[in-house]
Amino acid sequence: MTAQQTLKTMREISKMKPKELIKKWVETFNQGNAEKISDFYHENAINHQVANEAVVGKNAIKEMFANEFSQADMTCIVENIFEDNNWGILEWKDPLGLRGCGFFHIVNGKIKFQRGYWDRLSFLRQHNLPIPKE
């Protein structure tokens, strides 16, 4: 992607309402591209998937996605997207039957805070990933 294309994409994202932004986020998530998905986040954003420790900062979020995309083939299937002012709520499933939901706080067209709820143990088992020891 050229710098001009990236700038155009960023302008489009900054004008989106939360529901539109989440739809675009899901499309990008399903491409498995950590660089592109990190463009949706503020520089000091927080992504807290409750099954894991919170990740702070756009670069750390990009690294988190790069690591996750390298470990498992993940696909997000939208079941519902709700919007309330500058909050978006995503209810999702994946092809293996895992379900979850995410809450996105959108500020100036970027994700400032994201919290996700899903079953980590089921995810690890479905993808034949190691189960952490307590």
C-alpha positions in Angstrom: 0.0 0.0 0.0 1.4 3.4 -1.0 1.6 6.3 1.5 -1.1 8.1 -0.5 -3.4 5.0 -0.3 -2.8 4.8 3.5 -3.6 8.5 4.0 -6.8 8.1 2.0 -7.8 5.1 4.0 -7.0 6.9 7.3 -9.2 9.9 6.2 -12.1 7.5 5.4 -11.8 5.8 8.8 -11.7 9.0 10.7 -15.1 10.0 9.3 -16.8 6.7 10.1 -19.4 6.2 12.8 -18.6 3.4 15.3 -20.8 0.8 13.5 -19.1 1.6 10.2 -15.7 1.6 11.7 -16.3 -1.8 13.3 -17.4 -3.3 10.0 -14.2 -2.1 8.4 -12.2 -3.3 11.4 -13.7 -6.8 10.9 -12.8 -6.8 7.2 -9.3 -5.8 8.0 -9.0 -8.3 10.9 -10.1 -11.1 8.5 -7.2 -10.2 6.2 -4.8 -11.0 9.1 -2.7 -7.9 8.5 -1.4 -6.5 11.8 0.0 -3.3 10.2 -3.4 -2.4 8.6 -5.5 -3.2 11.6 -3.2 -1.1 13.9 -4.2 1.9 11.8 -7.6 1.8 13.5 -6.1 2.6 16.9 -5.0 5.8 18.7 -1.3 6.1 19.5 -2.0 5.5 23.2 -5.0 3.1 22.7 -5.7 0.2 25.1 -6.8 -3.2 23.9 -7.9 -5.4 26.8 -9.0 -8.9 25.8 -10.1 -10.0 29.3 -8.6 -13.4 28.9 -5.2 -11.6 28.6 -3.3 -8.7 30.0 -4.3 -5.2 28.6 -2.1 -4.1 25.7 -1.3 -0.3 25.7 -0.2 1.7 22.7 -0.7 1.4 18.9 2.7 -0.3 18.4 2.1 -2.9 21.2 -1.3 -3.6 19.7 0.2 -4.1 16.3 2.7 -6.6 17.8 -0.1 -8.4 19.6 -2.0 -8.8 16.4 1.1 -9.9 14.5 1.8 -12.6 17.1 -1.9 -13.8 17.1 -2.2 -13.8 13.3 1.0 -15.9 13.1 -0.3 -18.5 15.6 -3.8 -19.1 14.3 -6.0 -18.6 11.3 -8.7 -16.4 12.7 -11.9 -15.3 11.1 -14.5 -13.0 12.7 -18.1 -13.5 11.6 -20.3 -10.6 12.6 -23.5 -11.6 14.4 -24.5 -8.1 15.5 -23.1 -4.6 15.7 -24.6 -2.0 17.9 -23.8 1.7 18.3 -24.4 4.1 21.2 -22.9 7.5 20.7 -19.1 7.0 20.4 -19.3 3.3 21.5 -19.6 0.3 19.2 -20.4 -3.2 20.3 -19.5 -6.3 18.2 -21.1 -9.7 18.8 -19.1 -12.3 16.8 -18.5 -15.9 16.2 -15.9 -17.8 14.3 -16.1 -20.8 11.9 -15.1 -23.2 14.7 -18.0 -22.1 16.9 -16.3 -19.8 19.3 -18.3 -16.8 20.3 -17.5 -13.5 21.8 -18.2 -9.8 22.0 -16.1 -6.6 21.9 -16.7 -3.1 23.1 -15.0 -0.3 21.2 -14.7 3.3 22.4 -14.2 5.5 19.3 -12.6 9.0 19.7 -11.9 11.2 16.7 -12.4 8.2 14.3 -10.0 5.9 16.1 -10.3 3.1 18.7 -9.2 4.6 22.0 -10.2 1.6 24.1 -11.3 -1.9 23.2 -12.4 -4.7 25.5 -13.1 -8.2 24.4 -14.8 -11.2 26.0 -14.2 -14.7 24.7 -13.2 -18.2 26.0 -9.5 -18.4 25.8 -9.3 -22.1 26.7 -11.7 -23.1 23.9 -9.7 -20.9 21.5 -6.4 -22.5 22.4 -7.9 -26.0 22.1 -9.6 -25.3 18.8 -6.3 -24.1 17.3 -4.1 -26.8 18.9 -2.1 -24.2 20.8 -0.4 -24.9 24.1 -2.5 -24.6 27.3 -0.8 -22.4 29.9 0.0 -24.0 33.2 -1.5 -22.2 36.3 
